[in-house]
Amino acid sequence: MIIQSLSVVVPTERCINDCEFCVAHMHDEKYPNQLDQNKPFYDLYQRDYIKRLEFARDNGCNTVMLTGNGEPQQNRAFLEKFGTLNAGLERPFRWIEMQTTGTLLDDGYLRFLRNHVGVTTISLSLNSFNNNENAMTCRMKKPVDIGWLCQEIKRYDFNLRLSINLTKAFRYYTPEEIMEHARFALGADQITFRVLYTSGGDTPQDQWIEANGARSEFIQDIRQYIKEKGTPLGELEFGGIKYALFGMSTVLDDDCMAKTPKREYKYLILRPNCKLYSQWDDPASLIF
């Protein structure tokens, strides 16, 4: 079994944001949080959770992505628990990433993520380079100061990946201008262009993406620019090619939900019910 990464779902009651294109809103999810210390079988489920972490490691997975249906930093207690459990593994995960819009992050929280949780890479999701437009798409309570946050992420010596959600907000930039801004204005080490996922139905999120997602021609321009100007660095397990451009590792992800069947797993998902799945939107994808 080849697993590129392990997505660890950080339990949250409700996301502090309300992103217009949120995949989690496209389907119902009923996975109980068995890691609640108030539950009678907490010790049993904690051992189950550790078994799943060890299973992923035993099968050659080296990378954890802290993510979920809310912002991971909403649940600091869980992140503290994860840091402790991971440190106690016989073979701990050392490559730990966190996917976030950056809301709630400040210097103290960044220090905690670096020192205790062991986060090495922060993958910052952006819908626009404009603070207000970026916040509006996620319906944030308070805009994130993108420039300041990127500066602080680099000051604490995290690797900074920009996950560019391809909305129409980027239509005013050429692919080269996006790359230049990411590298020289924001200091990114890596950049992933993410094509927004649609369910094929008629959800409010599908409708928003239809009206506000980047056009196919623009996506093709980015793909062509990366191939022509970039230097291939290698093939990722899920089949994508990683390129070097402007000193950044550069990837175009047009299958973020891993719907293309392959023998390898782009990721496994460890949910708060202490079980592993291979698909975000299908409980039939239970692995272990």
Buried (B, 14 or more C-beta within 10 A) or exposed (E): EEBBBBBBBBBBEEBBBEBBBBBBBBEEEEBEBBBEEEEEEEEEBBEBBBEBBEBBBEBEBBBBBBBBBBBBBBBBEBBEBBBEBBEEEEEBBEBBBBBBBBBBBEEEBBEBBBEBBBBBBBBBBBBBBEBEEBBBBBEBEEBBEBEEBBEBBBEBEBBBBBBBBBBBBBEEBEBEEBBEBBBEEBBBBBBBBBBBBBBEEEBEBBEBBEEBBBEEEBBEBBBEBBEEBBEEBEEBBBEBBBBEBBEBBBBBBBBBBBEEEEEEBBBBBBBBBBBBBBBBBEEEBEBE
